[in-house]
Amino acid sequence: MKSRQVCWFEIPAKNLDRAIAFYSSFLSVQIEKRLLLDKYYGVFDKNTHLISGCLVEKENYSPGNGTVIFFCVDDLSEALRRTIDGNGSVVIPKTLIKQSNNSGDIIVSKNLIDENIGYFAEIIDTEGNHIGLYSNS
């Protein structure tokens, strides 16, 4: 995966099941409802799209505030430092992507973005946009 390439999107939803039905219907795509860590997501099939993404219910997201896109970066810690230096702010610090298995245990496994172990963070840019960052390091 190339650095600075958009690699993931998250569309906020108030009602995940309703959003899955809507997007499945109007895009004519399969969207799988999956439990990842402690939250359900509506995951778009990355094998049929050029980019991966999901529908999500999250406390810090609300519909109408826009879709969150994630940029791949080579070094997440350095990208966060440059964010702060450039007068942006870090909303979610560098975080290892985890999931829960069928038994409910929290595990570190291959993620949906590039099928590797990875990290993410979320920032607010200088214009107030919520942006995600992803890296394998």
Phi and psi in radians as a Rosetta constraint file:
Dihedral C 1 N 2 CA 2 C 2 CIRCULARHARMONIC -1.433 0.35
Dihedral N 2 CA 2 C 2 N 3 CIRCULARHARMONIC 2.472 0.35
Dihedral C 2 N 3 CA 3 C 3 CIRCULARHARMONIC -1.141 0.35
Dihedral N 3 CA 3 C 3 N 4 CIRCULARHARMONIC 2.578 0.35
Dihedral C 3 N 4 CA 4 C 4 CIRCULARHARMONIC 1.216 0.35
Dihedral N 4 CA 4 C 4 N 5 CIRCULARHARMONIC 0.185 0.35
Dihedral C 4 N 5 CA 5 C 5 CIRCULARHARMONIC -1.598 0.35
Dihedral N 5 CA 5 C 5 N 6 CIRCULARHARMONIC 2.467 0.35
Dihedral C 5 N 6 CA 6 C 6 CIRCULARHARMONIC -1.170 0.35
Dihedral N 6 CA 6 C 6 N 7 CIRCULARHARMONIC 2.234 0.35
Dihedral C 6 N 7 CA 7 C 7 CIRCULARHARMONIC -2.191 0.35
Dihedral N 7 CA 7 C 7 N 8 CIRCULARHARMONIC -0.097 0.35
Dihedral C 7 N 8 CA 8 C 8 CIRCULARHARMONIC -2.869 0.35
Dihedral N 8 CA 8 C 8 N 9 CIRCULARHARMONIC 2.630 0.35
Dihedral C 8 N 9 CA 9 C 9 CIRCULARHARMONIC -2.383 0.35
Dihedral N 9 CA 9 C 9 N 10 CIRCULARHARMONIC 2.669 0.35
Dihedral C 9 N 10 CA 10 C 10 CIRCULARHARMONIC -2.313 0.35
Dihedral N 10 CA 10 C 10 N 11 CIRCULARHARMONIC 2.132 0.35
Dihedral C 10 N 11 CA 11 C 11 CIRCULARHARMONIC -1.797 0.35
Dihedral N 11 CA 11 C 11 N 12 CIRCULARHARMONIC 2.068 0.35
Dihedral C 11 N 12 CA 12 C 12 CIRCULARHARMONIC -1.208 0.35
Dihedral N 12 CA 12 C 12 N 13 CIRCULARHARMONIC 2.579 0.35
Dihedral C 12 N 13 CA 13 C 13 CIRCULARHARMONIC -2.487 0.35
Dihedral N 13 CA 13 C 13 N 14 CIRCULARHARMONIC 2.492 0.35
Dihedral C 13 N 14 CA 14 C 14 CIRCULARHARMONIC -1.405 0.35
Dihedral N 14 CA 14 C 14 N 15 CIRCULARHARMONIC -0.636 0.35
Dihedral C 14 N 15 CA 15 C 15 CIRCULARHARMONIC -2.266 0.35
Dihedral N 15 CA 15 C 15 N 16 CIRCULARHARMONIC 1.828 0.35
Dihedral C 15 N 16 CA 16 C 16 CIRCULARHARMONIC -1.062 0.35
Dihedral N 16 CA 16 C 16 N 17 CIRCULARHARMONIC -0.788 0.35
Dihedral C 16 N 17 CA 17 C 17 CIRCULARHARMONIC -1.084 0.35
Dihedral N 17 CA 17 C 17 N 18 CIRCULARHARMONIC -0.730 0.35
Dihedral C 17 N 18 CA 18 C 18 CIRCULARHARMONIC -1.117 0.35
Dihedral N 18 CA 18 C 18 N 19 CIRCULARHARMONIC -0.740 0.35
Dihedral C 18 N 19 CA 19 C 19 CIRCULARHARMONIC -1.136 0.35
Dihedral N 19 CA 19 C 19 N 20 CIRCULARHARMONIC -0.726 0.35
Dihedral C 19 N 20 CA 20 C 20 CIRCULARHARMONIC -1.041 0.35
Dihedral N 20 CA 20 C 20 N 21 CIRCULARHARMONIC -0.800 0.35
Dihedral C 20 N 21 CA 21 C 21 CIRCULARHARMONIC -1.073 0.35
Dihedral N 21 CA 21 C 21 N 22 CIRCULARHARMONIC -0.761 0.35
Dihedral C 21 N 22 CA 22 C 22 CIRCULARHARMONIC -1.100 0.35
Dihedral N 22 CA 22 C 22 N 23 CIRCULARHARMONIC -0.940 0.35
Dihedral C 22 N 23 CA 23 C 23 CIRCULARHARMONIC -1.180 0.35
Dihedral N 23 CA 23 C 23 N 24 CIRCULARHARMONIC -0.636 0.35
Dihedral C 23 N 24 CA 24 C 24 CIRCULARHARMONIC -1.062 0.35
Dihedral N 24 CA 24 C 24 N 25 CIRCULARHARMONIC -0.727 0.35
Dihedral C 24 N 25 CA 25 C 25 CIRCULARHARMONIC -1.261 0.35
Dihedral N 25 CA 25 C 25 N 26 CIRCULARHARMONIC -0.919 0.35
Dihedral C 25 N 26 CA 26 C 26 CIRCULARHARMONIC -1.337 0.35
Dihedral N 26 CA 26 C 26 N 27 CIRCULARHARMONIC -0.400 0.35
Dihedral C 26 N 27 CA 27 C 27 CIRCULARHARMONIC -1.696 0.35
Dihedral N 27 CA 27 C 27 N 28 CIRCULARHARMONIC -0.164 0.35
Dihedral C 27 N 28 CA 28 C 28 CIRCULARHARMONIC 0.954 0.35
Dihedral N 28 CA 28 C 28 N 29 CIRCULARHARMONIC 0.899 0.35
Dihedral C 28 N 29 CA 29 C 29 CIRCULARHARMONIC -2.281 0.35
Dihedral N 29 CA 29 C 29 N 30 CIRCULARHARMONIC 2.790 0.35
Dihedral C 29 N 30 CA 30 C 30 CIRCULARHARMONIC -1.503 0.35
Dihedral N 30 CA 30 C 30 N 31 CIRCULARHARMONIC 2.274 0.35
Dihedral C 30 N 31 CA 31 C 31 CIRCULARHARMONIC -2.189 0.35
Dihedral N 31 CA 31 C 31 N 32 CIRCULARHARMONIC 2.094 0.35
Dihedral C 31 N 32 CA 32 C 32 CIRCULARHARMONIC -1.647 0.35
Dihedral N 32 CA 32 C 32 N 33 CIRCULARHARMONIC 2.242 0.35
Dihedral C 32 N 33 CA 33 C 33 CIRCULARHARMONIC -1.425 0.35
Dihedral N 33 CA 33 C 33 N 34 CIRCULARHARMONIC 2.077 0.35
Dihedral C 33 N 34 CA 34 C 34 CIRCULARHARMONIC -2.295 0.35
Dihedral N 34 CA 34 C 34 N 35 CIRCULARHARMONIC 2.476 0.35
Dihedral C 34 N 35 CA 35 C 35 CIRCULARHARMONIC -1.550 0.35
Dihedral N 35 CA 35 C 35 N 36 CIRCULARHARMONIC 2.061 0.35
Dihedral C 35 N 36 CA 36 C 36 CIRCULARHARMONIC -2.131 0.35
Dihedral N 36 CA 36 C 36 N 37 CIRCULARHARMONIC 2.014 0.35
Dihedral C 36 N 37 CA 37 C 37 CIRCULARHARMONIC 1.065 0.35
Dihedral N 37 CA 37 C 37 N 38 CIRCULARHARMONIC -1.814 0.35
Dihedral C 37 N 38 CA 38 C 38 CIRCULARHARMONIC -2.143 0.35
Dihedral N 38 CA 38 C 38 N 39 CIRCULARHARMONIC 0.301 0.35
Dihedral C 38 N 39 CA 39 C 39 CIRCULARHARMONIC -2.442 0.35
Dihedral N 39 CA 39 C 39 N 40 CIRCULARHARMONIC 2.531 0.35
Dihedral C 39 N 40 CA 40 C 40 CIRCULARHARMONIC -1.516 0.35
Dihedral N 40 CA 40 C 40 N 41 CIRCULARHARMONIC 2.486 0.35
Dihedral C 40 N 41 CA 41 C 41 CIRCULARHARMONIC -2.259 0.35
Dihedral N 41 CA 41 C 41 N 42 CIRCULARHARMONIC 2.635 0.35
Dihedral C 41 N 42 CA 42 C 42 CIRCULARHARMONIC -1.742 0.35
Dihedral N 42 CA 42 C 42 N 43 CIRCULARHARMONIC 1.801 0.35
Dihedral C 42 N 43 CA 43 C 43 CIRCULARHARMONIC -1.686 0.35
Dihedral N 43 CA 43 C 43 N 44 CIRCULARHARMONIC 2.175 0.35
Dihedral C 43 N 44 CA 44 C 44 CIRCULARHARMONIC -1.275 0.35
Dihedral N 44 CA 44 C 44 N 45 CIRCULARHARMONIC 2.470 0.35
Dihedral C 44 N 45 CA 45 C 45 CIRCULARHARMONIC -1.249 0.35
Dihedral N 45 CA 45 C 45 N 46 CIRCULARHARMONIC 1.917 0.35
Dihedral C 45 N 46 CA 46 C 46 CIRCULARHARMONIC -1.201 0.35
Dihedral N 46 CA 46 C 46 N 47 CIRCULARHARMONIC -0.286 0.35
Dihedral C 46 N 47 CA 47 C 47 CIRCULARHARMONIC -1.320 0.35
Dihedral N 47 CA 47 C 47 N 48 CIRCULARHARMONIC -0.272 0.35
Dihedral C 47 N 48 CA 48 C 48 CIRCULARHARMONIC -1.937 0.35
Dihedral N 48 CA 48 C 48 N 49 CIRCULARHARMONIC -0.006 0.35
Dihedral C 48 N 49 CA 49 C 49 CIRCULARHARMONIC -2.238 0.35
Dihedral N 49 CA 49 C 49 N 50 CIRCULARHARMONIC 2.764 0.35
Dihedral C 49 N 50 CA 50 C 50 CIRCULARHARMONIC -1.393 0.35
Dihedral N 50 CA 50 C 50 N 51 CIRCULARHARMONIC -0.259 0.35
Dihedral C 50 N 51 CA 51 C 51 CIRCULARHARMONIC -2.395 0.35
Dihedral N 51 CA 51 C 51 N 52 CIRCULARHARMONIC 2.573 0.35
Dihedral C 51 N 52 CA 52 C 52 CIRCULARHARMONIC -1.664 0.35
Dihedral N 52 CA 52 C 52 N 53 CIRCULARHARMONIC 2.699 0.35
Dihedral C 52 N 53 CA 53 C 53 CIRCULARHARMONIC -3.084 0.35
Dihedral N 53 CA 53 C 53 N 54 CIRCULARHARMONIC -3.086 0.35
Dihedral C 53 N 54 CA 54 C 54 CIRCULARHARMONIC -2.720 0.35
Dihedral N 54 CA 54 C 54 N 55 CIRCULARHARMONIC 2.933 0.35
Dihedral C 54 N 55 CA 55 C 55 CIRCULARHARMONIC -1.761 0.35
Dihedral N 55 CA 55 C 55 N 56 CIRCULARHARMONIC 2.511 0.35
Dihedral C 55 N 56 CA 56 C 56 CIRCULARHARMONIC -2.654 0.35
Dihedral N 56 CA 56 C 56 N 57 CIRCULARHARMONIC 2.468 0.35
Dihedral C 56 N 57 CA 57 C 57 CIRCULARHARMONIC -1.736 0.35
Dihedral N 57 CA 57 C 57 N 58 CIRCULARHARMONIC 2.076 0.35
Dihedral C 57 N 58 CA 58 C 58 CIRCULARHARMONIC -2.432 0.35
Dihedral N 58 CA 58 C 58 N 59 CIRCULARHARMONIC 2.554 0.35
Dihedral C 58 N 59 CA 59 C 59 CIRCULARHARMONIC -1.049 0.35
Dihedral N 59 CA 59 C 59 N 60 CIRCULARHARMONIC -0.742 0.35
Dihedral C 59 N 60 CA 60 C 60 CIRCULARHARMONIC -1.523 0.35
Dihedral N 60 CA 60 C 60 N 61 CIRCULARHARMONIC 0.096 0.35
Dihedral C 60 N 61 CA 61 C 61 CIRCULARHARMONIC -1.960 0.35
Dihedral N 61 CA 61 C 61 N 62 CIRCULARHARMONIC 2.632 0.35
Dihedral C 61 N 62 CA 62 C 62 CIRCULARHARMONIC -2.571 0.35
Dihedral N 62 CA 62 C 62 N 63 CIRCULARHARMONIC 2.475 0.35
Dihedral C 62 N 63 CA 63 C 63 CIRCULARHARMONIC -0.973 0.35
Dihedral N 63 CA 63 C 63 N 64 CIRCULARHARMONIC 2.531 0.35
Dihedral C 63 N 64 CA 64 C 64 CIRCULARHARMONIC 1.671 0.35
Dihedral N 64 CA 64 C 64 N 65 CIRCULARHARMONIC -0.320 0.35
Dihedral C 64 N 65 CA 65 C 65 CIRCULARHARMONIC -1.584 0.35
Dihedral N 65 CA 65 C 65 N 66 CIRCULARHARMONIC -0.039 0.35
Dihedral C 65 N 66 CA 66 C 66 CIRCULARHARMONIC 1.770 0.35
Dihedral N 66 CA 66 C 66 N 67 CIRCULARHARMONIC 2.866 0.35
Dihedral C 66 N 67 CA 67 C 67 CIRCULARHARMONIC -1.363 0.35
Dihedral N 67 CA 67 C 67 N 68 CIRCULARHARMONIC 2.489 0.35
Dihedral C 67 N 68 CA 68 C 68 CIRCULARHARMONIC -1.745 0.35
Dihedral N 68 CA 68 C 68 N 69 CIRCULARHARMONIC 2.158 0.35
Dihedral C 68 N 69 CA 69 C 69 CIRCULARHARMONIC -1.791 0.35
Dihedral N 69 CA 69 C 69 N 70 CIRCULARHARMONIC 2.596 0.35
Dihedral C 69 N 70 CA 70 C 70 CIRCULARHARMONIC -1.980 0.35
Dihedral N 70 CA 70 C 70 N 71 CIRCULARHARMONIC 2.261 0.35
Dihedral C 70 N 71 CA 71 C 71 CIRCULARHARMONIC -1.745 0.35
Dihedral N 71 CA 71 C 71 N 72 CIRCULARHARMONIC 2.386 0.35
Dihedral C 71 N 72 CA 72 C 72 CIRCULARHARMONIC -1.350 0.35
Dihedral N 72 CA 72 C 72 N 73 CIRCULARHARMONIC 2.391 0.35
Dihedral C 72 N 73 CA 73 C 73 CIRCULARHARMONIC -2.283 0.35
Dihedral N 73 CA 73 C 73 N 74 CIRCULARHARMONIC 2.682 0.35
Dihedral C 73 N 74 CA 74 C 74 CIRCULARHARMONIC -1.240 0.35
Dihedral N 74 CA 74 C 74 N 75 CIRCULARHARMONIC -0.745 0.35
Dihedral C 74 N 75 CA 75 C 75 CIRCULARHARMONIC -2.315 0.35
Dihedral N 75 CA 75 C 75 N 76 CIRCULARHARMONIC 1.812 0.35
Dihedral C 75 N 76 CA 76 C 76 CIRCULARHARMONIC -1.110 0.35
Dihedral N 76 CA 76 C 76 N 77 CIRCULARHARMONIC -0.720 0.35
Dihedral C 76 N 77 CA 77 C 77 CIRCULARHARMONIC -1.062 0.35
Dihedral N 77 CA 77 C 77 N 78 CIRCULARHARMONIC -0.729 0.35
Dihedral C 77 N 78 CA 78 C 78 CIRCULARHARMONIC -1.177 0.35
Dihedral N 78 CA 78 C 78 N 79 CIRCULARHARMONIC -0.700 0.35
Dihedral C 78 N 79 CA 79 C 79 CIRCULARHARMONIC -1.103 0.35
Dihedral N 79 CA 79 C 79 N 80 CIRCULARHARMONIC -0.651 0.35
Dihedral C 79 N 80 CA 80 C 80 CIRCULARHARMONIC -1.209 0.35
Dihedral N 80 CA 80 C 80 N 81 CIRCULARHARMONIC -0.662 0.35
Dihedral C 80 N 81 CA 81 C 81 CIRCULARHARMONIC -1.092 0.35
Dihedral N 81 CA 81 C 81 N 82 CIRCULARHARMONIC -0.773 0.35
Dihedral C 81 N 82 CA 82 C 82 CIRCULARHARMONIC -1.162 0.35
Dihedral N 82 CA 82 C 82 N 83 CIRCULARHARMONIC -0.556 0.35
Dihedral C 82 N 83 CA 83 C 83 CIRCULARHARMONIC -1.055 0.35
Dihedral N 83 CA 83 C 83 N 84 CIRCULARHARMONIC -0.865 0.35
Dihedral C 83 N 84 CA 84 C 84 CIRCULARHARMONIC -1.143 0.35
Dihedral N 84 CA 84 C 84 N 85 CIRCULARHARMONIC -0.764 0.35
Dihedral C 84 N 85 CA 85 C 85 CIRCULARHARMONIC -1.058 0.35
Dihedral N 85 CA 85 C 85 N 86 CIRCULARHARMONIC -0.517 0.35
Dihedral C 85 N 86 CA 86 C 86 CIRCULARHARMONIC -1.624 0.35
Dihedral N 86 CA 86 C 86 N 87 CIRCULARHARMONIC 0.249 0.35
Dihedral C 86 N 87 CA 87 C 87 CIRCULARHARMONIC 1.281 0.35
Dihedral N 87 CA 87 C 87 N 88 CIRCULARHARMONIC 0.358 0.35
Dihedral C 87 N 88 CA 88 C 88 CIRCULARHARMONIC -1.560 0.35
Dihedral N 88 CA 88 C 88 N 89 CIRCULARHARMONIC -3.133 0.35
Dihedral C 88 N 89 CA 89 C 89 CIRCULARHARMONIC -2.364 0.35
Dihedral N 89 CA 89 C 89 N 90 CIRCULARHARMONIC 2.666 0.35
Dihedral C 89 N 90 CA 90 C 90 CIRCULARHARMONIC -1.685 0.35
Dihedral N 90 CA 90 C 90 N 91 CIRCULARHARMONIC 2.118 0.35
Dihedral C 90 N 91 CA 91 C 91 CIRCULARHARMONIC -1.594 0.35
Dihedral N 91 CA 91 C 91 N 92 CIRCULARHARMONIC -0.782 0.35
Dihedral C 91 N 92 CA 92 C 92 CIRCULARHARMONIC -2.205 0.35
Dihedral N 92 CA 92 C 92 N 93 CIRCULARHARMONIC 2.085 0.35
Dihedral C 92 N 93 CA 93 C 93 CIRCULARHARMONIC -1.210 0.35
Dihedral N 93 CA 93 C 93 N 94 CIRCULARHARMONIC 3.037 0.35
Dihedral C 93 N 94 CA 94 C 94 CIRCULARHARMONIC -0.893 0.35
Dihedral N 94 CA 94 C 94 N 95 CIRCULARHARMONIC 2.161 0.35
Dihedral C 94 N 95 CA 95 C 95 CIRCULARHARMONIC -2.373 0.35
Dihedral N 95 CA 95 C 95 N 96 CIRCULARHARMONIC 2.263 0.35
Dihedral C 95 N 96 CA 96 C 96 CIRCULARHARMONIC -1.189 0.35
Dihedral N 96 CA 96 C 96 N 97 CIRCULARHARMONIC 2.306 0.35
Dihedral C 96 N 97 CA 97 C 97 CIRCULARHARMONIC -1.337 0.35
Dihedral N 97 CA 97 C 97 N 98 CIRCULARHARMONIC 2.155 0.35
Dihedral C 97 N 98 CA 98 C 98 CIRCULARHARMONIC -2.179 0.35
Dihedral N 98 CA 98 C 98 N 99 CIRCULARHARMONIC 2.811 0.35
Dihedral C 98 N 99 CA 99 C 99 CIRCULARHARMONIC -2.406 0.35
Dihedral N 99 CA 99 C 99 N 100 CIRCULARHARMONIC 3.033 0.35
Dihedral C 99 N 100 CA 100 C 100 CIRCULARHARMONIC -2.021 0.35
Dihedral N 100 CA 100 C 100 N 101 CIRCULARHARMONIC 2.491 0.35
Dihedral C 100 N 101 CA 101 C 101 CIRCULARHARMONIC -1.513 0.35
Dihedral N 101 CA 101 C 101 N 102 CIRCULARHARMONIC -3.069 0.35
Dihedral C 101 N 102 CA 102 C 102 CIRCULARHARMONIC -1.088 0.35
Dihedral N 102 CA 102 C 102 N 103 CIRCULARHARMONIC -0.394 0.35
Dihedral C 102 N 103 CA 103 C 103 CIRCULARHARMONIC -1.529 0.35
Dihedral N 103 CA 103 C 103 N 104 CIRCULARHARMONIC -0.085 0.35
Dihedral C 103 N 104 CA 104 C 104 CIRCULARHARMONIC 1.564 0.35
Dihedral N 104 CA 104 C 104 N 105 CIRCULARHARMONIC 0.035 0.35
Dihedral C 104 N 105 CA 105 C 105 CIRCULARHARMONIC -1.329 0.35
Dihedral N 105 CA 105 C 105 N 106 CIRCULARHARMONIC 2.472 0.35
Dihedral C 105 N 106 CA 106 C 106 CIRCULARHARMONIC -1.408 0.35
Dihedral N 106 CA 106 C 106 N 107 CIRCULARHARMONIC 2.252 0.35
Dihedral C 106 N 107 CA 107 C 107 CIRCULARHARMONIC -2.327 0.35
Dihedral N 107 CA 107 C 107 N 108 CIRCULARHARMONIC 2.767 0.35
Dihedral C 107 N 108 CA 108 C 108 CIRCULARHARMONIC -1.801 0.35
Dihedral N 108 CA 108 C 108 N 109 CIRCULARHARMONIC 2.112 0.35
Dihedral C 108 N 109 CA 109 C 109 CIRCULARHARMONIC -2.495 0.35
Dihedral N 109 CA 109 C 109 N 110 CIRCULARHARMONIC 3.125 0.35
Dihedral C 109 N 110 CA 110 C 110 CIRCULARHARMONIC -1.064 0.35
Dihedral N 110 CA 110 C 110 N 111 CIRCULARHARMONIC 2.404 0.35
Dihedral C 110 N 111 CA 111 C 111 CIRCULARHARMONIC -1.663 0.35
Dihedral N 111 CA 111 C 111 N 112 CIRCULARHARMONIC 3.078 0.35
Dihedral C 111 N 112 CA 112 C 112 CIRCULARHARMONIC -1.414 0.35
Dihedral N 112 CA 112 C 112 N 113 CIRCULARHARMONIC -0.231 0.35
Dihedral C 112 N 113 CA 113 C 113 CIRCULARHARMONIC -1.320 0.35
Dihedral N 113 CA 113 C 113 N 114 CIRCULARHARMONIC -0.982 0.35
Dihedral C 113 N 114 CA 114 C 114 CIRCULARHARMONIC -2.403 0.35
Dihedral N 114 CA 114 C 114 N 115 CIRCULARHARMONIC 0.249 0.35
Dihedral C 114 N 115 CA 115 C 115 CIRCULARHARMONIC 1.047 0.35
Dihedral N 115 CA 115 C 115 N 116 CIRCULARHARMONIC 0.619 0.35
Dihedral C 115 N 116 CA 116 C 116 CIRCULARHARMONIC -2.220 0.35
Dihedral N 116 CA 116 C 116 N 117 CIRCULARHARMONIC 3.002 0.35
Dihedral C 116 N 117 CA 117 C 117 CIRCULARHARMONIC -1.286 0.35
Dihedral N 117 CA 117 C 117 N 118 CIRCULARHARMONIC 2.359 0.35
Dihedral C 117 N 118 CA 118 C 118 CIRCULARHARMONIC -2.616 0.35
Dihedral N 118 CA 118 C 118 N 119 CIRCULARHARMONIC 3.020 0.35
Dihedral C 118 N 119 CA 119 C 119 CIRCULARHARMONIC -2.238 0.35
Dihedral N 119 CA 119 C 119 N 120 CIRCULARHARMONIC 2.654 0.35
Dihedral C 119 N 120 CA 120 C 120 CIRCULARHARMONIC -2.371 0.35
Dihedral N 120 CA 120 C 120 N 121 CIRCULARHARMONIC 2.849 0.35
Dihedral C 120 N 121 CA 121 C 121 CIRCULARHARMONIC -2.639 0.35
Dihedral N 121 CA 121 C 121 N 122 CIRCULARHARMONIC 2.823 0.35
Dihedral C 121 N 122 CA 122 C 122 CIRCULARHARMONIC -2.279 0.35
Dihedral N 122 CA 122 C 122 N 123 CIRCULARHARMONIC 2.448 0.35
Dihedral C 122 N 123 CA 123 C 123 CIRCULARHARMONIC -2.251 0.35
Dihedral N 123 CA 123 C 123 N 124 CIRCULARHARMONIC 2.901 0.35
Dihedral C 123 N 124 CA 124 C 124 CIRCULARHARMONIC -1.982 0.35
Dihedral N 124 CA 124 C 124 N 125 CIRCULARHARMONIC 2.184 0.35
Dihedral C 124 N 125 CA 125 C 125 CIRCULARHARMONIC -1.396 0.35
Dihedral N 125 CA 125 C 125 N 126 CIRCULARHARMONIC -3.123 0.35
Dihedral C 125 N 126 CA 126 C 126 CIRCULARHARMONIC -1.189 0.35
Dihedral N 126 CA 126 C 126 N 127 CIRCULARHARMONIC -0.233 0.35
Dihedral C 126 N 127 CA 127 C 127 CIRCULARHARMONIC -1.771 0.35
Dihedral N 127 CA 127 C 127 N 128 CIRCULARHARMONIC 0.057 0.35
Dihedral C 127 N 128 CA 128 C 128 CIRCULARHARMONIC 1.581 0.35
Dihedral N 128 CA 128 C 128 N 129 CIRCULARHARMONIC 0.117 0.35
Dihedral C 128 N 129 CA 129 C 129 CIRCULARHARMONIC -1.412 0.35
Dihedral N 129 CA 129 C 129 N 130 CIRCULARHARMONIC 2.424 0.35
Dihedral C 129 N 130 CA 130 C 130 CIRCULARHARMONIC -1.518 0.35
Dihedral N 130 CA 130 C 130 N 131 CIRCULARHARMONIC 2.059 0.35
Dihedral C 130 N 131 CA 131 C 131 CIRCULARHARMONIC -2.211 0.35
Dihedral N 131 CA 131 C 131 N 132 CIRCULARHARMONIC 2.441 0.35
Dihedral C 131 N 132 CA 132 C 132 CIRCULARHARMONIC -1.763 0.35
Dihedral N 132 CA 132 C 132 N 133 CIRCULARHARMONIC 2.634 0.35
Dihedral C 132 N 133 CA 133 C 133 CIRCULARHARMONIC -2.209 0.35
Dihedral N 133 CA 133 C 133 N 134 CIRCULARHARMONIC 2.529 0.35
Dihedral C 133 N 134 CA 134 C 134 CIRCULARHARMONIC -2.399 0.35
Dihedral N 134 CA 134 C 134 N 135 CIRCULARHARMONIC 2.476 0.35
Dihedral C 134 N 135 CA 135 C 135 CIRCULARHARMONIC -2.704 0.35
Dihedral N 135 CA 135 C 135 N 136 CIRCULARHARMONIC 2.740 0.35
Dihedral C 135 N 136 CA 136 C 136 CIRCULARHARMONIC -1.512 0.35
Dihedral N 136 CA 136 C 136 N 137 CIRCULARHARMONIC -0.050 0.35
